[in-house]
Amino acid sequence: MKFIHAADLHLDSPFLGLQHLPSALLTQVRESTFHAATAVFDRAIAEQVDFVLLAGDLFDRAEQSVAAQAYLFQQFDRLNAAKIPVLISFGNHDYLADQHQTVAYPANVTVFGADVSTQTLTLASGETVAISGFSYPQRWVTSDQTPAFPDHAATDWHIGMLHGAVATGSDDHYAPFTVAELLAKRYDYWALGHIHQRQLLVEQPPMLYAGNTQGRAITEAGDRGAYLVTSVAGKLVPQFFSAAAILWAAPQLDLADVTTLTALSQQLVTWLAANPADRPTLTAMTVHLPQTLAHEDADQLASGDWLTLWQRTQQRAMRQANRYVIAVTVTVHGASVSAPQLDQQYWEQGAATTFTPANLQALFGKLAQSPALADWFTRAQTPSDLEAAAQQKLAQLMGEEDDHAS
């Protein structure tokens, strides 16, 4: 048996805040969710898979454009011609209440309803597969739907489809579940959606978030795609494949010899030449300098004028590297907070008890479960980045206070 598990296509994503991009690149970005989805369907046909599972949020908005609806119909029709069934569980972005389709999907498409139900397929090999799932009836599903899923059917394989998040115990809006509950169903595979960072909750049987097929912001850096799942010796083995048409990247540069924007400009060009990308990559750079910039340079950086000028004058370097630099953040490497009003020892003591995983979880709360932020929040570098940003902001504020006092 062989199938594809994909989720969170988010067709029609608006990609707000990128109007400054060159027009040709902006068009590529706005079309990227469609190109990524096409890559998934192309792979399904090339691999002659037995079926395709789409675990929610095919559309980015409840009100889908005619273009997005027509596109999906055409892709499903391609799969229909290849005799590949498609099973869909709509999620919190494309919930059933706002599905106003005036043209029915091709016959190979099954859309799960608001209640958990099970579809059974008989494959060309003679194997039987039960697939259980549901679609969101409205934007939020606050109750645990796991009890409604049946136990493993009398079939060769049983797969669960679930667009949701692991329960936290409070304010759970997205079909909350526990890993133990899903394991108790004894399924052979759980095709999960909603979290945009691909992650394996359990290795065997696989309990897997496929992630989104196309990153949509710098918080969704890195490759994106879907999974080709194959049966091997009585187990289902998922293998990631890339589908993203556009990548996002957030490299960090330690430039020990740079103290001016002029020098920084040249170092960025040098870095681009040494780090070409294999596809268009929107790049937000964090640069660590040995000391603060002079006031004039700092003002140019803060206003955005320097970056705008750099972008306009370095078009060729960015095209050759297949990268477009969308942001440059400058921090001072090893900077300490030193001012009469605050002792460095007290800062270090306070920071040690403030920037803890528990405090950060409490501070960000449900934001940490947002599909767009979950990847960033779980990075090992995030706590130290937050501490450095707080340290720099505090030093800036104390410096302003000193200026007012003088």
Helices and strands as residue ranges (DSSP letters): E 2-6, H 23-47, E 51-54, H 66-81, E 86-88, G 96-98, E 109-111, E 117-122, E 128-133, G 146-148, E 157-163, H 179-184, E 189-193, E 199-202, E 207-209, G 218-220, E 225-232, E 235-242, E 247-249, E 252-254, H 261-274, E 281-289, H 295-303, H 305-313, H 315-321, E 323-332, H 344-354, H 357-364, G 365-369, H 371-377, H 382-405
